[in-house]
Amino acid sequence: MAGAGRWSAAGAEHDGEAARTGFEMTLTVSGTQEYVVAEALDAKGAVLGSSSAIPVRV
């Protein structure tokens, strides 16, 4: 998402967050989830957009 400085993933035992490193990125979260939701955050942490629930592949 244009303008996104960080990404977060909700649905994990502990939500994860990572700095943007390019168009595609990987974010490792702890625990075993069936689904997560990814959010694009601006520099102040406000949500710019979010994905639908994404099934986790193990």
N, C-alpha and C positions, 0 to 999 in steps of 0.2 A: 504494500500500500504506500503510495507516494506520501512523503512527509513523516512517515513512521520512524521514530528514533529508537524505539524498543518494542519488544514483543513479550507478551506474557501468556501463560497457559494455565487455565483454571480447570479444576476437576481432579487434580492430584492431591495426594495426602498433604503436601505442602506446595502451594502454587509456585511456579517457576517464572523467572524473568531473565531476559538476555538482551544485550545491546545488538542493534542491527548490524549485520556484517555483509550484507549484499541482498540480492533478490531472494535467494533461498537460504534457509538456515535450519539448524537443528537445535532443539531445546530438550534437554534431558530432565525429566521429573521423577521424583521418587514414588514408590508404591506401585500398585497394580490397578489401573483404571480400565474401564471399558471404553470410555469416551473422554475427550478433552475439548475445550473451546479455546481457540487462539484469539488474542486481542492485539491490535496495533495501538501503541501508545505514543502520544506526542512527548516532547521534552519535559513537560510538567506532569506527565503520568495520566493525562486525560485520554479516554478511549476514543480513537479515531474510527474504529470499525472492529467487527468481530466475525468469526467464522460460525458456521453452524456446528453442531456437535460432531466431532470427528472420531471415528472408531480407531482405537489404538491397535497397532500391529505389533505383535511380539515375536 
